[in-house]
Amino acid sequence: MKIHLATDHAGLELKNALKNHLINKNHDITDHGAYEYDALDDYPDFIFPCAYAVASDSSSRGIILGGSGQGEAMAANRIKGIRAAVFYNGPIEIVKLSREHNDANILSLGARFMSEKEIYDVIEIWLNVSFDGGRHKRRIEKLDR
């Protein structure tokens, strides 16, 4: 699968580990940064290019990280065609429903609230759950008008 990654300084180490993990699982990865630690960087500078890339290729997905993942999801969701879901450790059902009901194409993770192993487990689920379609498709179409 084609997967786009992005983060600011808060998720840099996890993004780099995640990138290697996904490459080892034979995914095609594009890294939109950050590439080095800068405590003063701004997440939109990395999230927007990632979100535009996902929006332009419906077969791809994005995984973005931040301290909580909230601001990053807000930035991504400003791009038409993006449906970013936030997860920072809670019921795993949230991750499943983000795909089944919302056809989330970006997963925004709270790096300060999850371990590397937890992120790998969540991503494995998120990448393998399919969109249910049906009545949910109609709702998604309304979002993208």
Secondary structure, 3 states (H helix, E strand, C coil): CEEEEEECHHHHHHHHHHHHHHHHCCCEEEECCCCCCCCCCCCHHHHHHHHHHHHHCCCCEEEEEECCCHHHHHHHCCCCCCCEEEECCCCCHHHHHHHHCCCCCEEEEEHHHCCHHHHHHHHHHHHHCCCCCCHHHHHHHHHCC
